[in-house]
Amino acid sequence: MIVAWTTTEKREDAERLARGAVEARLAACAQIDGPLTSFYHHAGKLEQAEEFRVWFKCLPANASALSAWVHARHPYRTPQWIEVNAEAVSEKYLSWAMANSTPGPFPTSKTP
């Protein structure tokens, strides 16, 4: 299983990405944290922003399609996108995720 995440400025954007990825069955599950406070450099100065983090749980076969789908719909020009392999996943949860994910072909248009 892959766990991937991104952040958005608005809860509505986080909800749209989470719901859309699960509806498209690119992710078996999506969860939203926040608000959280982010610190980063942008245009040569230190910035602080309130953001919402969206966690996605997906099958390895869906990871690249999920990444492309999120990037095509994300409001940021350079969105945070991080994927990690889950080292251990319970058998029942993995079975549930497999039953609730559809391997390709996946939508590629920008319409949510």
Secondary structure by P-SEA (a helix, b strand, c coil): ccccccccccaaaaaaaaaaaaaacccccccccccbbbbbbcccbbbbbbbbbbbbbbcccaaaaaaaaaaacccccccbbbbbbcccccaaaaaaaaaacccccccccccc
